[in-house]
Amino acid sequence: MCEPRRHGDSARDAFGFDLLARDARARRGRLRTPHGAVETPAFVAVATQATLKGVDPAAAAAVGTQVLFANTYHLYLRPGAELVAEHGGLHRFMGWERPLLTDSGGFQVFSLGASIEHRVGKVANIFPDEPGGSGGGPRLAARGGSMVRVGEDEVRFVSHVDGSRHVFTPEKSIAIQRALGADMVLAFDECTSPLHDEAYTRASMLRTHRWARRCLEAFERETPVHPQRQALFGVVQGGAFERLRRESAEVIGGLPFDGMAIGGNLGRSHADMHRVLEWTLAALPEALPRHLLGIGDVPGILAAVVRGVDTFDCVVPTRNARTGTVLARWDDDGRARRGFRFNLKNAGFARDRRPLEQACDCATCRRFSRAYLRHLLKAGESLGPQLLSVHNLRFMERLMLELREAIEANRLRACVLAWLAHDASLAAAVLGERSVPTG
Amino acid sequence: MCEPRRHGDSARDAFGFDLLARDARARRGRLRTPHGAVETPAFVAVATQATLKGVDPAAAAAVGTQVLFANTYHLYLRPGAELVAEHGGLHRFMGWERPLLTDSGGFQVFSLGASIEHRVGKVANIFPDEPGGSGGGPRLAARGGSMVRVGEDEVRFVSHVDGSRHVFTPEKSIAIQRALGADMVLAFDECTSPLHDEAYTRASMLRTHRWARRCLEAFERETPVHPQRQALFGVVQGGAFERLRRESAEVIGGLPFDGMAIGGNLGRSHADMHRVLEWTLAALPEALPRHLLGIGDVPGILAAVVRGVDTFDCVVPTRNARTGTVLARWDDDGRARRGFRFNLKNAGFARDRRPLEQACDCATCRRFSRAYLRHLLKAGESLGPQLLSVHNLRFMERLMLELREAIEANRLRACVLAWLAHDASLAAAVLGERSVPTG
C-alpha cells in the first residue's frame, strides 16, 4: 500500500493507491480519491469538453464507468477554468460525482506543434513581433487553424475556438487544474512525435523534466481552489528510444509525484509499444499507480495490463460510436471479430433483430436491435451514436472487469490467450513470449 | 364513458375513452390503450423517425411523457413498415412501452403539395408519362427536392430520402399503420393550406371524406398484423371556413371512428384557430377523444383545452432544444417569460449557475446549471440539446398536469388567467370572453 508521500493536507488519506493482487507483472489495485475508489486495471473514458460526448453522466455511471478524463486545454479556452471553479469544480459543473482526471494541456503542444516542426502542416508566423524561439523547440505552427510555439519557459498558442493568443506555463497548467479540481492532475509536458529524432526528443524530455519540477513546486505552493485533495501525476517522455525512456522513468519516478503517467510517442507498432512499456515500467516505483495516455484498443490494453499498467484513457468508445462502429468480441458464429469491432452501417445489419452483442448487459443491448440502431444511424438521428456509445463504454467495462478477475485468480495469461486465440503471433507479442500454443 | 363502437376484436376493452370530469367545455379524460392509459388533456411528443430526437425513451418516460407520435410517411420510406412489423411493431422496435399514435402520411400531401398548387416552390414534371391529374387537385410539386401529386384515388410522391417514386392510397396508409401497430392510427386525409380558396378546400374536404370511408372499410377488412387492438381516428378538414368545418365535423363525427382528429389549416391567427375549434368541436360527438394536430405553444394549448380538446402533438419541445430554446414560465424576477421561452445561447447566461427553471423537477434542472448547458451548446456537444429536450418535455408535462388538476377542481379559468396574466387581451381570446379583469 502506498500513501501520498507529501502535501500536508488535512485530508491525508483522500488519495492513495492500494495494490490488492498481482499476477506476474500485472497488478490489481484500488485508487482511492475524494470521489470514491477506482478499481484497477481501469479504463478512463474521455470527456474532453466536460462531457462524455452524447452520453448522460447517469448513463455512463450505469454501465460502470468509474472515472472520466477531461482536457485542460479545451476547458481553459471554453468555458474557462474560472467559471468551472465558480461551480465548485468540474465534478459539480458536469454532474459527475465519481473520480476525474485532467491532463495538463501539454498534449496540445504535440498535436498542434508536431505539424510545423516537421513541416507537416501549414506554417505561418503569427508572432511577427517576437522572432525566434527561446528553447530551440518548434517555431510556429498552423494545423486546422491553430498555432503553437514551444519555448523553455512557456508554450504560446492560438485558440482553435476564436483565434485569440494564449500562453501556457507549467505553473499556469497547475493553476488551471487546481481550479478545475479533478481528483488526479498531470504535470505539464511536451509530447514528441515519431517524426522527432533522438536529439530533439532528448532535449524535449529534459525540458519536460524541468517542467515536472516546476509543476511540483507550483502544486505545493498553490492553494487548492477546492478543499478536496488532488493527486499530481508526473509524465514520462522519451519517445521510442530506450536510453531516454529509462532515463525519464528514473527521473520522473524519483520525484515526489502521487502517480506516474506514460506519455508521448510509443513507436510505430505493437512491438514498439511493448518495448517502450517494458523499459519504462521497469524503472518506475512499484507503489505508485501508472497511467498510460491515449491507449484504448484491445491488444494495446491487454499488453499494458500484462506489463503492469493500471489505467489508460482513450476516445475510442465514443468516437467509434459516432461513425457507427460497435465494439464486440465475437461475431454471430462465435469467431473473434476483426479488431473486436464491426460497422453497424453495413447493409447486412438492416433486418438484424439481434442486439449489438448477444452477451452484453448494457441498456442498449437489453432494449434495441441492430436494425433499429442502424435505422437511427442511417436517418441521422443523434440517439444512434448515443446508444452505441453506451454499448461501447460497457464493452470496455466488461473487458476491464474480466481482466481484474483474471489477475485476482492468477489466470491473466489464459485470459489474454482466450482473447487473442485467433492470432497466435499477436498473443505471443502481447504476452511478451516467443510463441504461444495454438488452437 | 365511451366503448369502441365496432370491431369484433377479442380485446374489446383494449381501447376506450373515459370522461372523468368537466369544467365548462374542458374535459378531463382517460384514453385506455393496450399499452396503458393516457390521462387527458395530454401532450403527445413527436418521434418522427421512431425516435424522440436525442432523447432515450427511458428519459422520456422519466419526465412523464405519456404518449408518442410517429410519422407513417417517414417510417414507410425508412426503415420500411415491414421491418418494423418483423420486430413486433413500433413499440418493440423503438423500445417504447407506452401508447403510440401514428399519422396517416397525409400531412405530407399538404407539406409537400401546397408549394406547387400555389407555385410557392419549384415546379417540375416528374411524371412526364402521365399528364394531368385525375381529381382536379394539385399537379406536380417540388419542394426541398420532394414532389407529390394528389388524385382522387391516390397520392403519388417522390421520396425525400432517395428520389424513388411511391403511391399512397387510403388503403395503403391503413395497411402501413396496421403493420406499424401504434395504438391509435389516423385516417388518410389531405391537409389544405391557408393559400387554398374555399372552392378547392371544399373539393379537398369532400375527397378526404370519401377517403375516410375507404379507411374505415380497409381498417375493418385488414387483418391486424399485431394481435393488439388499434383505434382509428377520423380527421376533420375544412380549412378556416365555417361552413366547411361544421360540415366536416358532422360527416367525420357521424362515421364509426374511435376518435376524432382536427387537421388542416387553422387560419392565420389565434383568433382564427379559436373560431375553427369552436365550429368543429360543437359538431363532434362528446363521447369520443379529440386530438388537435400540430399545436404546441402555450396559448394554443390553453385555448384548445378550454374548448374541449383532449390531446395535441407538436415538435416544439425537441426542435426548440436543438436551437438552444428553453421552455420556461417565469423569468428570474417572477415575470412571465415572453412566449414562455428563452434562448440559452444569450451571453447573459454564460456564468449563470441557476437551473433552467427554478421550479422544475426534471433530471436536467436537478443536476445542471444554465452555464454548463450553455457551454455544451456553444461547444457543439450533442448532450446540450439532449438535456434541453428533457427539460422542455418536462415543461409540457408539468403544464398538462396543472391543467388536468385545474379541470378536476373546476378552476381552469383561473389557471388560464394566471398563465396569461401579463396579456389580458390574449387571456380573453383564449377564454373566449370579451374581456378579463386585469391587474
HADDOCK unambig.tbl for C-alpha pairs under 7 A between the chains (distance, minus, plus):
assign (segid A and resid 53 and name CA) (segid B and resid 381 and name CA) 6.52 0.50 0.50
assign (segid A and resid 53 and name CA) (segid B and resid 382 and name CA) 6.79 0.50 0.50
assign (segid A and resid 53 and name CA) (segid B and resid 383 and name CA) 6.68 0.50 0.50
assign (segid A and resid 54 and name CA) (segid B and resid 381 and name CA) 6.98 0.50 0.50
assign (segid A and resid 54 and name CA) (segid B and resid 382 and name CA) 5.14 0.50 0.50
assign (segid A and resid 54 and name CA) (segid B and resid 383 and name CA) 4.63 0.50 0.50
assign (segid A and resid 55 and name CA) (segid B and resid 383 and name CA) 6.56 0.50 0.50
assign (segid A and resid 56 and name CA) (segid B and resid 383 and name CA) 6.91 0.50 0.50
assign (segid A and resid 79 and name CA) (segid B and resid 375 and name CA) 6.10 0.50 0.50
assign (segid A and resid 83 and name CA) (segid B and resid 351 and name CA) 6.49 0.50 0.50
assign (segid A and resid 87 and name CA) (segid B and resid 353 and name CA) 6.92 0.50 0.50
assign (segid A and resid 93 and name CA) (segid B and resid 372 and name CA) 6.27 0.50 0.50
assign (segid A and resid 94 and name CA) (segid B and resid 372 and name CA) 6.90 0.50 0.50
assign (segid A and resid 95 and name CA) (segid B and resid 367 and name CA) 5.93 0.50 0.50
assign (segid A and resid 95 and name CA) (segid B and resid 368 and name CA) 6.51 0.50 0.50
assign (segid A and resid 351 and name CA) (segid B and resid 83 and name CA) 6.49 0.50 0.50
assign (segid A and resid 353 and name CA) (segid B and resid 87 and name CA) 6.94 0.50 0.50
assign (segid A and resid 367 and name CA) (segid B and resid 95 and name CA) 5.94 0.50 0.50
assign (segid A and resid 368 and name CA) (segid B and resid 95 and name CA) 6.51 0.50 0.50
assign (segid A and resid 372 and name CA) (segid B and resid 93 and name CA) 6.26 0.50 0.50
assign (segid A and resid 372 and name CA) (segid B and resid 94 and name CA) 6.89 0.50 0.50
assign (segid A and resid 375 and name CA) (segid B and resid 79 and name CA) 6.10 0.50 0.50
assign (segid A and resid 381 and name CA) (segid B and resid 53 and name CA) 6.52 0.50 0.50
assign (segid A and resid 381 and name CA) (segid B and resid 54 and name CA) 6.99 0.50 0.50
assign (segid A and resid 382 and name CA) (segid B and resid 53 and name CA) 6.79 0.50 0.50
assign (segid A and resid 382 and name CA) (segid B and resid 54 and name CA) 5.14 0.50 0.50
assign (segid A and resid 383 and name CA) (segid B and resid 53 and name CA) 6.68 0.50 0.50
assign (segid A and resid 383 and name CA) (segid B and resid 54 and name CA) 4.63 0.50 0.50
assign (segid A and resid 383 and name CA) (segid B and resid 55 and name CA) 6.56 0.50 0.50
assign (segid A and resid 383 and name CA) (segid B and resid 56 and name CA) 6.91 0.50 0.50
